[in-house]
């Protein structure tokens, strides 16, 4: 049976009880608890991997900024579309991560291996479909989002080339999710390091024509990205079958495991639905910003790439915390899961606020390293200061969305995201930024309100304990 925590006792007694259990769970200064060691073991490789993944996109932006601001704006919009379509893969990947964590916690390795086989097959099918769709419909989508002329051609070149290899990204993401759930995050981290090196060399050669290669600009960046991702997929598959799954579970083709596919979809559809809601809202917001001109769109692209590093640690420790919470839930250790969530939230929030303030203080220097356009620099510096307020809510949302999904409470984050993001972030941004004429800065203030409002809602949900006993491992 799981634990239940009474939060109805007097305030001082509740605080004393919580702190006592919290110290027992986390250990003291002289001795770390096993769970805290596991969290550190997962967080450090995930932090490095997330940093390298973000660097992969930032390298493209930085190198293309030496090419032209218009290429940065076009590729930034193309990547927004690619990120949105890749959420299709997250339907399976999010379910894979949750189920593998819970099955391992419940000592059901046979079911874990079956889930891996189903996830690889289904995401390969999804990946091939997305590759075909982006190759055929990439240009019309960019046109609908407001690109034209030179920027349209630059964006089309990038989205068609990178999109054609979407199936590679589908398999790569699936294998990475499996390895992390099996407490082996070091392998995806090492592979991303190799990919970054390949991408930097490929970008330098193919964008600017170094080492005797042709100077292809945006097309060169797209080719380099596609080659790097393909290399990552091959290496990760080899690692998976050598270290984690002895062989591909071919038995799934004799008796298709419908139960595991249903569980994957039960977790993945609402979990990915929350991300779909977010990325759709971002596409609508990018449409608003595109209408404000190249300067606003370029400033957004630069700032998004800078700000990603601000909440880098939050992403890493939240994913690590979610894996640990999944293991605890699989073993019916609900009290440990609750305390783990509270601890990770405090750490993520503290570090994110520190990095956001540091970034805002260095905003002028950061923007001037990316562009000489004074209007873009002024917009970007202002956005980085507004982001300090936004980053109060963002780490809370990142953590508790992952944590609730890890427990099996997958519908609640979807409903909250669907309502609040569209009413506050999209509706409010249009009202203040477009209708009231405050531009992209007015929109960013509404983004901050959205993140903080959702943060309050998720804290209340976690403390309510209504997510208990929703696991899939039984």
Secondary structure in CASP SS format (residue, H / E / C, confidence):
PFRMAT SS
TARGET T0000
AUTHOR 0000-0000-0000
METHOD secondary structure of the structure
MODEL  1
X C 1.00
X C 1.00
X C 1.00
X C 1.00
X C 1.00
X C 1.00
X C 1.00
X C 1.00
X C 1.00
X C 1.00
X H 1.00
X H 1.00
X H 1.00
X H 1.00
X H 1.00
X H 1.00
X H 1.00
X H 1.00
X H 1.00
X H 1.00
X H 1.00
X H 1.00
X H 1.00
X H 1.00
X H 1.00
X H 1.00
X E 1.00
X E 1.00
X C 1.00
X C 1.00
X E 1.00
X E 1.00
X C 1.00
X H 1.00
X H 1.00
X H 1.00
X H 1.00
X H 1.00
X H 1.00
X H 1.00
X H 1.00
X H 1.00
X H 1.00
X H 1.00
X H 1.00
X H 1.00
X H 1.00
X H 1.00
X H 1.00
X H 1.00
X H 1.00
X H 1.00
X H 1.00
X H 1.00
X H 1.00
X H 1.00
X H 1.00
X H 1.00
X H 1.00
X H 1.00
X H 1.00
X H 1.00
X H 1.00
X H 1.00
X H 1.00
X C 1.00
X C 1.00
X C 1.00
X H 1.00
X H 1.00
X H 1.00
X H 1.00
X H 1.00
X H 1.00
X H 1.00
X H 1.00
X H 1.00
X H 1.00
X H 1.00
X H 1.00
X H 1.00
X H 1.00
X H 1.00
X H 1.00
X H 1.00
X H 1.00
X H 1.00
X H 1.00
X H 1.00
X H 1.00
X H 1.00
X H 1.00
X H 1.00
X H 1.00
X H 1.00
X H 1.00
X H 1.00
X H 1.00
X H 1.00
X H 1.00
X H 1.00
X H 1.00
X H 1.00
X H 1.00
X H 1.00
X C 1.00
X C 1.00
X C 1.00
X H 1.00
X H 1.00
X H 1.00
X H 1.00
X H 1.00
X H 1.00
X H 1.00
X H 1.00
X H 1.00
X H 1.00
X H 1.00
X H 1.00
X H 1.00
X H 1.00
X H 1.00
X H 1.00
X H 1.00
X H 1.00
X H 1.00
X H 1.00
X H 1.00
X H 1.00
X H 1.00
X H 1.00
X H 1.00
X H 1.00
X H 1.00
X H 1.00
X H 1.00
X H 1.00
X H 1.00
X H 1.00
X H 1.00
X H 1.00
X H 1.00
X H 1.00
X C 1.00
X C 1.00
X C 1.00
X C 1.00
X H 1.00
X H 1.00
X H 1.00
X H 1.00
X H 1.00
X H 1.00
X H 1.00
X H 1.00
X H 1.00
X H 1.00
X H 1.00
X H 1.00
X H 1.00
X H 1.00
X H 1.00
X H 1.00
X C 1.00
X H 1.00
X H 1.00
X H 1.00
X H 1.00
X H 1.00
X H 1.00
X H 1.00
X H 1.00
X H 1.00
X H 1.00
X H 1.00
X H 1.00
X H 1.00
X H 1.00
X H 1.00
X H 1.00
X C 1.00
X C 1.00
X C 1.00
X H 1.00
X H 1.00
X H 1.00
X H 1.00
X H 1.00
X H 1.00
X H 1.00
X H 1.00
X H 1.00
X H 1.00
X H 1.00
X H 1.00
X H 1.00
X H 1.00
X H 1.00
X H 1.00
X H 1.00
X H 1.00
X H 1.00
X H 1.00
X H 1.00
X H 1.00
X H 1.00
X H 1.00
X C 1.00
X H 1.00
X H 1.00
X H 1.00
X C 1.00
X C 1.00
X C 1.00
X C 1.00
X C 1.00
X H 1.00
X H 1.00
X H 1.00
X H 1.00
X H 1.00
X H 1.00
X H 1.00
X H 1.00
X H 1.00
X H 1.00
X H 1.00
X H 1.00
X H 1.00
X H 1.00
X H 1.00
X H 1.00
X H 1.00
X H 1.00
X H 1.00
X H 1.00
X H 1.00
X H 1.00
X H 1.00
X H 1.00
X H 1.00
X H 1.00
X C 1.00
X C 1.00
X C 1.00
X C 1.00
X C 1.00
X C 1.00
X C 1.00
X H 1.00
X H 1.00
X H 1.00
X H 1.00
X C 1.00
X C 1.00
X C 1.00
X H 1.00
X H 1.00
X H 1.00
X H 1.00
X H 1.00
X H 1.00
X H 1.00
X H 1.00
X H 1.00
X H 1.00
X H 1.00
X H 1.00
X H 1.00
X H 1.00
X H 1.00
X H 1.00
X H 1.00
X H 1.00
X H 1.00
X H 1.00
X H 1.00
X H 1.00
X H 1.00
X H 1.00
X H 1.00
X H 1.00
X H 1.00
X H 1.00
X H 1.00
X H 1.00
X H 1.00
X H 1.00
X H 1.00
X C 1.00
X C 1.00
X C 1.00
X H 1.00
X H 1.00
X H 1.00
X H 1.00
X H 1.00
X H 1.00
X H 1.00
X H 1.00
X H 1.00
X H 1.00
X H 1.00
X H 1.00
X H 1.00
X H 1.00
X C 1.00
X C 1.00
X C 1.00
X C 1.00
X H 1.00
X H 1.00
X H 1.00
X H 1.00
X H 1.00
X H 1.00
X H 1.00
X H 1.00
X H 1.00
X H 1.00
X H 1.00
X H 1.00
X H 1.00
X H 1.00
X H 1.00
X H 1.00
X H 1.00
X H 1.00
X H 1.00
X C 1.00
X C 1.00
X C 1.00
X H 1.00
X H 1.00
X H 1.00
X H 1.00
X H 1.00
X H 1.00
X H 1.00
X H 1.00
X H 1.00
X H 1.00
X H 1.00
X H 1.00
X H 1.00
X H 1.00
X H 1.00
X H 1.00
X H 1.00
X H 1.00
X H 1.00
X H 1.00
X H 1.00
X H 1.00
X H 1.00
X H 1.00
X H 1.00
X H 1.00
X H 1.00
X H 1.00
X C 1.00
X H 1.00
X H 1.00
X H 1.00
X H 1.00
X H 1.00
X H 1.00
X H 1.00
X H 1.00
X C 1.00
X C 1.00
X C 1.00
X H 1.00
X H 1.00
X H 1.00
X H 1.00
X H 1.00
X H 1.00
X H 1.00
X H 1.00
X H 1.00
X H 1.00
X H 1.00
X H 1.00
X H 1.00
X H 1.00
X H 1.00
X H 1.00
X H 1.00
X H 1.00
X H 1.00
X H 1.00
X H 1.00
X H 1.00
X H 1.00
X H 1.00
X H 1.00
X H 1.00
X H 1.00
X H 1.00
X H 1.00
X H 1.00
X H 1.00
X H 1.00
X H 1.00
X H 1.00
X C 1.00
X C 1.00
X H 1.00
X H 1.00
X H 1.00
X H 1.00
X H 1.00
X H 1.00
X H 1.00
X H 1.00
X H 1.00
X H 1.00
X H 1.00
X H 1.00
X H 1.00
X H 1.00
X H 1.00
X H 1.00
X H 1.00
X H 1.00
X H 1.00
X H 1.00
X H 1.00
X H 1.00
X H 1.00
X H 1.00
X H 1.00
X H 1.00
X C 1.00
X C 1.00
X C 1.00
X H 1.00
X H 1.00
X H 1.00
X H 1.00
X H 1.00
X H 1.00
X H 1.00
X H 1.00
X H 1.00
X H 1.00
X H 1.00
X H 1.00
X H 1.00
X H 1.00
X H 1.00
X H 1.00
X H 1.00
X H 1.00
X H 1.00
X H 1.00
X H 1.00
X H 1.00
X H 1.00
X H 1.00
X H 1.00
X H 1.00
X C 1.00
X C 1.00
X C 1.00
X C 1.00
X C 1.00
X C 1.00
X C 1.00
X C 1.00
X C 1.00
X C 1.00
END
